[in-house]
Amino acid sequence: MAGAEQRVIRPQPGPQTTFLSSPADIAIYGGAAGGGKTWALLMEPLRHVSNSGFGAVFFRRTTVQIRNEGGLWDESNNLYPLLAAEPKEHILTWDFPGGATVTMAHLEHDKTVLGYQGAQIPLECFDELTHFSAKQFWYMVSRNRSMCGVRPYIRATCNPDADSWVAEFIAWWIDQETGYPIPERSGVIRWFVRIGDTLKWADRPQDLAEYTDPTTGLPLPPKSVTFIPAKLTDNLALMAADPGYRANLMALPTVERERLLGGNWKIRPAAGLYFQRAWCQVVDAIPAGVRWVRGWDLGGTPKTESNDPDWTCGTKVGKLPDGRYIVADHIRDRKSPAGVETMIKNTASVDGHAVEISLPQDPGQAGKYQVGGFIKLLAGYRVRATPESGDKVTRFGGFSAQAEAGNVLVLRGHWNDGWFSELEGFPEGVHDDDADSTSRAFNTLLTMPSYNLDNL
């Protein structure tokens, strides 16, 4: 249209440009949070949208992830309408004026890939590749083919995960001592062929000519791969638009901070990484104006000479008016189910009505029945029962980050040393009940309204 404002869409200089200009069959981009990964992935199909036979499919593990606030579908709505693409939200597809399509789909289960039998997908894009199994990825490689004139290829983004198959796949690009990407290898292309379940790698395709197809005797066709690391500092647009995002990443616990801010592919949860007693200030008095929660982790088997059962643990955590936290009490014991009930009821009586009680609810009817019994037992007290959400390390992460930042006080008491020792051993200790009750109390505090019985 004459006189209409024109907008130039281009990648940011640096890793994003390197990713979008790579000729590799498989290019993997990212390795840290905030590197502009999703935007780069969404830009990739735009070079082909005038090709009426072209189609791209973006994969995430679940449809919920596609529709998340700020996720693939949201971001595509900021980009694709600029090229007059029409959305079909009910099927998560964009139709471009030239006839090309971009579809967003899930691969929630390994068997989901079977829905793509017979498919021809010129461009496959995997958002957060470490969320997919190796079985899913390699099956979809077989669907990466084209009859539209576009050479079939795959693009993927990811954050570090030391235990994923991706970590092994891109190992050549990562310093195996430090876990950080090797800068001079960024964007360098390598080649592989598959022999059985083993990948044979080389720096040049001709170096793989010795590997032949047993049915034809011809050399196996190699595929090319590259990895381009990127970090928040490479995304100047995000840093300018959201200066506080770096502070958010800095507030993460050590392991997640190393992964998402530093791009470390080797770091794993280990004892001492999530909690150290030196992070906490031990105090002799409780400040005024504290809001309290007693979080519980439930056992129900007494200790005998032949077993080592889980503990029933209850941790009392409070939030101070200045935003810091204080751990005022921790109890643990191994009792029968009836003994656990008595323990929780007596502790509630000592704590008083101003302390909210948070209980875990196991899935299924038995869990509902157990919680119902506790709520009746604790009539008159504020009781909240919720299912556990996420793995134990994730649930403990918020408390860990506050402790490392110096925002956790501990009231001096006879229980201190045992509680400190158990948390310092998390997640590698034999028992994690103390950490579970602590994180339950802390996470419940985060969802409580900002008042208590003292200031109604």
VOGU-3710 file (C-alpha; in Angstrom, 3 decimals, decimal comma):
1> magaeqrvir> 0,000/0,000/0,000  1,408/3,381/-0,998  2,527/5,438/1,953  2,152/2,539/4,387  4,803/2,274/7,066  7,319/-0,472/6,392  8,853/-2,494/9,210  12,127/-4,349/8,820  12,290/-7,733/10,555  15,830/-8,913/11,146
11> pqpgpqttfl> 17,694/-10,992/13,733  19,886/-9,342/16,330  23,630/-9,362/15,543  25,523/-12,194/17,179  24,272/-15,706/17,959  20,763/-15,061/16,638  22,147/-14,105/13,221  24,531/-17,080/13,276  21,642/-19,441/14,019  19,416/-18,063/11,279
21> sspadiaiyg> 22,197/-18,190/8,683  23,476/-21,695/9,443  23,378/-24,174/6,531  23,406/-27,197/8,906  20,746/-29,885/8,594  20,219/-29,649/12,362  20,974/-26,414/14,195  20,445/-26,106/17,950  20,310/-22,676/19,549  20,375/-21,508/23,129
31> gaagggktwa> 21,796/-22,988/26,262  20,576/-20,234/28,638  17,466/-18,208/29,373  16,741/-14,921/27,638  18,861/-15,495/24,535  16,014/-14,724/22,125  15,481/-18,387/21,292  11,732/-18,421/20,655  11,865/-15,307/18,476  14,695/-16,766/16,395
41> llmeplrhvs> 12,788/-20,006/15,925  9,664/-18,149/14,825  11,650/-16,159/12,267  13,085/-19,244/10,573  10,050/-20,145/8,376  9,656/-16,591/7,075  12,237/-17,107/4,339  9,897/-19,662/2,702  6,427/-18,168/3,135  6,064/-17,304/-0,563
51> nsgfgavffr> 6,409/-21,016/-1,409  2,858/-22,384/-1,667  4,007/-25,938/-1,007  6,016/-25,119/2,118  4,928/-26,091/5,607  6,658/-25,888/8,975  5,679/-27,550/12,229  6,701/-26,213/15,628  6,746/-28,787/18,404  6,419/-28,385/22,148
61> rttvqirneg> 5,919/-31,223/24,551  2,354/-30,144/25,479  -0,317/-27,880/24,005  -0,412/-25,970/27,309  3,209/-24,944/26,750  2,338/-23,657/23,280  -0,462/-21,496/24,673  1,390/-20,280/27,780  1,542/-16,526/28,331  4,482/-15,276/26,283
71> glwdesnnly> 4,948/-18,692/24,659  5,049/-19,762/21,026  1,485/-18,810/20,077  1,608/-15,447/21,861  4,940/-14,534/20,285  3,809/-15,620/16,828  0,916/-13,157/17,147  3,492/-10,385/17,504  5,309/-11,407/14,343  3,274/-13,259/11,715
81> pllaaepkeh> 0,479/-10,679/11,275  3,184/-8,289/10,034  3,350/-10,520/6,950  -0,464/-10,626/6,614  -0,674/-14,196/7,903  -4,099/-15,363/9,082  -4,363/-17,330/12,336  -6,542/-20,380/12,895  -6,292/-20,514/16,658  -8,456/-23,595/17,123
91> iltwdfpgga> -5,874/-25,670/15,233  -2,845/-23,453/16,067  -2,021/-22,774/12,417  -0,952/-19,698/10,439  -1,815/-19,344/6,749  0,426/-16,981/4,771  -0,727/-15,124/1,646  1,708/-17,092/-0,538  0,146/-20,399/0,518  2,717/-21,529/3,095
101> tvtmahlehd> 1,574/-22,736/6,518  3,093/-22,816/9,984  1,522/-25,190/12,508  2,166/-25,624/16,228  1,715/-29,094/17,683  2,514/-31,180/20,745  4,374/-34,459/21,203  3,200/-35,229/24,714  3,898/-38,969/24,651  6,380/-41,110/22,764
111> ktvlgyqgaq> 3,525/-42,727/20,846  2,254/-39,313/19,725  4,840/-39,348/16,931  2,940/-42,185/15,264  0,350/-39,616/14,225  2,953/-38,324/11,764  3,379/-41,588/9,862  3,576/-40,695/6,180  4,032/-36,980/6,886  6,418/-34,770/4,898
121> iplecfdelt> 7,585/-31,759/6,925  10,189/-29,553/5,206  11,002/-27,625/8,402  10,670/-29,045/11,912  11,214/-26,688/14,842  11,603/-28,014/18,389  11,124/-25,451/21,149  12,978/-26,673/24,278  14,518/-29,776/22,733  15,553/-31,224/26,112
131> hfsakqfwym> 11,847/-31,676/26,947  11,538/-34,289/24,180  12,786/-37,853/24,352  15,470/-39,066/21,972  12,915/-41,511/20,575  10,563/-38,664/19,664  13,266/-36,575/18,044  14,820/-39,302/15,920  11,439/-40,526/14,714  10,549/-37,012/13,612
141> vsrnrsmcgv> 13,902/-36,748/11,799  12,515/-39,475/9,537  9,504/-37,236/8,769  11,771/-34,320/7,812  11,417/-34,499/4,031  10,254/-32,213/1,278  8,672/-32,083/-2,170  8,321/-28,278/-2,300  11,856/-27,395/-3,363  13,031/-26,476/0,151
151> rpyiratcnp> 15,849/-28,686/1,409  14,457/-30,353/4,562  16,059/-29,204/7,787  15,549/-29,014/11,577  15,928/-26,135/14,002  15,748/-26,415/17,783  16,179/-24,372/20,939  16,962/-25,514/24,462  18,148/-24,681/27,957  20,883/-26,807/29,580
161> dadswvaefi> 20,008/-30,151/31,151  22,963/-32,290/32,153  20,872/-35,457/32,231  19,171/-35,078/28,847  20,140/-36,913/25,664  20,799/-33,495/24,121  23,785/-32,960/26,440  25,467/-35,997/24,904  24,415/-35,045/21,370  26,116/-31,613/21,565
171> awwidqetgy> 28,999/-32,703/23,821  31,658/-31,639/21,268  30,561/-28,011/21,586  30,688/-28,083/25,420  33,750/-27,996/27,701  33,301/-31,259/29,594  35,253/-29,950/32,584  33,434/-26,660/33,150  30,087/-27,371/31,477  30,208/-24,101/29,528
181> pipersgvir> 30,111/-23,828/25,717  33,463/-23,547/23,952  33,294/-20,094/22,275  35,419/-20,938/19,227  33,201/-23,918/18,396  29,975/-21,915/18,296  28,325/-22,426/14,912  30,980/-24,893/13,730  29,392/-27,661/11,660  30,116/-31,341/12,262
191> wfvrigdtlk> 28,794/-34,410/10,465  27,503/-37,790/11,591  26,098/-41,085/10,388  24,234/-43,607/12,496  25,587/-47,136/12,775  23,079/-49,138/14,773  22,500/-47,118/17,926  25,827/-45,267/17,696  26,531/-41,929/16,036  29,868/-41,713/14,197
201> wadrpqdlae> 31,145/-38,113/14,024  33,612/-36,328/11,766  34,703/-32,789/10,951  34,093/-33,357/7,218  31,474/-35,456/5,410  34,101/-37,220/3,294  35,693/-38,567/6,478  32,588/-40,737/6,967  32,781/-42,386/3,536  33,979/-45,670/5,081
211> ytdpttglpl> 30,508/-46,253/6,533  28,333/-47,854/3,887  24,755/-49,009/3,505  24,868/-52,827/3,770  22,033/-53,174/1,240  23,589/-51,022/-1,501  27,269/-50,792/-0,590  27,085/-47,036/-1,079  28,371/-44,566/1,555  25,747/-43,564/4,080
221> ppksvtfipa> 24,587/-39,963/3,567  25,846/-37,934/6,547  23,846/-35,221/8,291  25,308/-31,932/9,488  24,823/-30,483/12,977  25,803/-27,324/14,793  25,207/-25,732/18,174  25,062/-21,974/18,756  25,042/-20,930/22,420  23,355/-17,697/23,480
231> kltdnlalma> 22,826/-15,953/26,809  20,783/-13,062/28,109  23,587/-10,610/27,333  23,221/-11,526/23,638  19,600/-10,339/23,671  19,921/-6,556/23,856  16,258/-6,106/22,951  15,072/-8,044/26,001  17,579/-6,376/28,327  16,347/-2,965/27,196
241> adpgyranlm> 12,659/-3,898/27,424  12,928/-5,711/30,779  15,985/-4,571/32,780  14,792/-6,546/35,800  14,921/-9,926/34,060  18,598/-10,418/34,917  17,780/-9,812/38,579  15,112/-12,515/38,326  17,678/-14,994/37,037  20,184/-13,959/39,689
251> alptvererl> 17,579/-14,757/42,351  17,401/-18,415/41,277  19,010/-21,167/43,378  22,594/-22,016/42,457  21,890/-24,929/40,119  19,137/-23,193/38,149  21,116/-19,937/38,043  24,111/-21,751/36,579  21,913/-23,391/33,975  19,688/-20,506/32,950
261> lggnwkirpa> 22,037/-17,551/33,402  25,446/-19,158/32,922  24,480/-21,787/30,350  26,165/-24,624/32,284  25,514/-28,082/30,790  27,273/-30,129/33,501  25,876/-28,819/36,777  23,550/-31,112/38,733  21,849/-30,873/42,109  24,324/-31,893/44,808
271> aglyfqrawc> 24,672/-31,675/48,560  25,565/-28,161/49,657  24,453/-26,494/46,432  20,897/-25,856/47,648  21,531/-24,977/51,265  24,351/-24,017/53,603  23,943/-23,091/57,252  26,334/-20,192/56,766  23,694/-18,498/54,608  21,382/-18,088/57,616
281> qvvdaipagv> 21,591/-15,706/60,583  20,781/-17,417/63,890  18,821/-15,078/66,183  17,622/-15,237/69,799  14,330/-13,370/69,422  11,438/-13,246/66,964  10,676/-9,813/65,455  7,139/-8,456/65,628  4,546/-8,693/62,867  5,420/-12,162/61,562
291> rwvrgwdlgg> 2,942/-14,223/59,502  3,304/-17,947/60,227  2,829/-21,302/58,500  3,615/-24,746/59,839  4,321/-27,026/56,900  4,135/-30,795/57,305  5,602/-33,772/55,498  3,865/-36,950/56,613  5,260/-40,350/57,444  3,378/-43,086/59,203
301> tpktesndpd> 5,723/-45,953/59,987  7,497/-46,397/63,320  11,239/-47,094/63,344  12,347/-50,672/63,941  15,704/-52,430/63,849  15,092/-53,584/60,269  13,742/-50,467/58,576  14,612/-46,829/58,006  11,245/-45,177/57,280  10,518/-41,584/56,347
311> wtcgtkvgkl> 10,057/-39,011/59,085  7,009/-36,962/59,893  8,388/-33,415/59,886  6,791/-30,095/60,737  8,559/-26,780/60,080  7,320/-23,416/61,292  8,311/-20,611/58,923  7,316/-16,959/59,148  7,499/-13,950/56,859  8,704/-10,696/58,392
321> pdgryivadh> 7,263/-7,292/57,500  10,521/-6,416/55,702  10,169/-9,394/53,354  12,683/-11,681/55,031  11,831/-15,087/56,468  12,424/-16,794/59,808  12,422/-20,495/60,679  11,261/-20,688/64,287  10,772/-24,387/64,957  11,243/-27,826/63,431
331> irdrkspagv> 10,082/-31,167/64,783  10,502/-34,675/63,421  9,512/-38,128/64,592  8,652/-41,608/63,345  5,248/-42,613/64,580  2,281/-44,750/63,651  -0,620/-43,054/61,826  -2,378/-42,507/65,160  0,818/-41,113/66,629  1,180/-38,730/63,696
341> etmikntasv> -2,336/-37,408/64,303  -1,562/-36,775/67,969  1,746/-35,114/67,061  0,095/-32,706/64,608  -2,784/-31,868/66,950  -0,491/-31,198/69,920  1,812/-29,045/67,764  -1,163/-26,991/66,567  -2,175/-26,401/70,177  1,315/-25,117/71,016
351> dghaveislp> 1,565/-22,972/67,871  -1,810/-21,326/68,395  -4,534/-20,211/66,016  -2,408/-17,538/64,334  -0,276/-20,214/62,628  -1,710/-21,644/59,418  -1,229/-25,395/58,954  -0,258/-26,717/55,517  -0,665/-30,436/54,787  0,230/-32,446/51,667
361> qdpgqagkyq> -2,615/-34,230/49,913  -1,736/-37,457/48,184  -3,507/-38,142/44,879  -6,530/-40,395/44,797  -9,408/-41,132/47,113  -7,173/-42,323/49,957  -5,418/-38,960/50,015  -8,733/-37,106/50,172  -9,886/-39,346/53,026  -6,669/-38,766/55,004
371> vggfikllag> -6,845/-34,999/54,585  -10,523/-34,979/55,541  -9,628/-36,703/58,786  -6,918/-34,177/59,595  -9,222/-31,221/58,889  -11,820/-32,631/61,297  -9,092/-33,294/63,862  -7,882/-29,693/63,585  -11,276/-28,011/63,758  -10,841/-24,395/64,830
381> yrvratpesg> -7,433/-24,023/63,195  -6,640/-22,660/59,752  -5,733/-25,746/57,717  -4,827/-25,913/54,059  -4,249/-29,186/52,177  -2,800/-29,138/48,662  -1,206/-31,705/46,321  2,514/-31,465/45,738  3,382/-29,678/42,501  6,665/-30,262/40,706
391> dkvtrfggfs> 9,653/-32,272/41,855  11,253/-31,892/45,284  14,212/-29,859/44,051  11,932/-27,393/42,260  9,719/-27,012/45,320  12,757/-26,315/47,507  14,221/-23,826/45,037  12,409/-20,726/46,291  13,491/-21,221/49,892  17,024/-22,064/48,742
401> aqaeagnvlv> 17,285/-18,820/46,767  16,111/-16,718/49,727  18,560/-18,463/52,066  21,483/-17,938/49,693  20,552/-14,262/49,418  20,773/-13,897/53,213  17,035/-13,435/53,665  16,426/-16,333/56,087  16,771/-16,058/59,871  16,759/-19,094/62,160
411> lrghwndgwf> 15,613/-18,951/65,781  18,215/-20,544/68,026  17,021/-23,915/69,334  18,012/-27,493/70,101  16,673/-28,567/66,690  18,994/-26,297/64,688  21,903/-28,664/64,070  19,796/-31,581/62,879  17,720/-29,375/60,566  20,830/-27,658/59,173
421> selegfpegv> 22,514/-31,000/58,502  19,518/-32,506/56,723  19,062/-29,474/54,465  22,768/-29,311/53,642  22,551/-32,938/52,469  19,577/-32,277/50,210  18,908/-33,659/47,614  21,472/-36,444/48,008  20,649/-37,452/51,574  18,826/-40,642/52,496
431> hdddadstsr> 15,777/-38,651/53,640  14,355/-35,397/52,291  11,418/-35,005/54,680  12,947/-31,996/56,466  13,421/-30,172/53,165  9,881/-31,080/52,078  8,230/-29,677/55,208  10,364/-26,535/54,980  9,555/-25,873/51,338  5,842/-26,558/51,979
441> afntlltmps> 5,738/-23,931/54,726  7,689/-21,428/52,631  5,654/-21,928/49,449  2,389/-21,672/51,375  3,542/-18,327/52,779  3,981/-17,053/49,234  0,300/-17,661/48,452  -1,146/-16,318/51,712  -2,932/-12,948/51,840  -0,869/-10,196/53,446
451> ynldnl> -2,674/-10,232/56,797  -3,013/-12,501/59,810  -5,120/-12,754/62,931  -3,057/-10,037/64,609  -3,811/-7,337/62,056  -7,360/-8,075/60,893
//
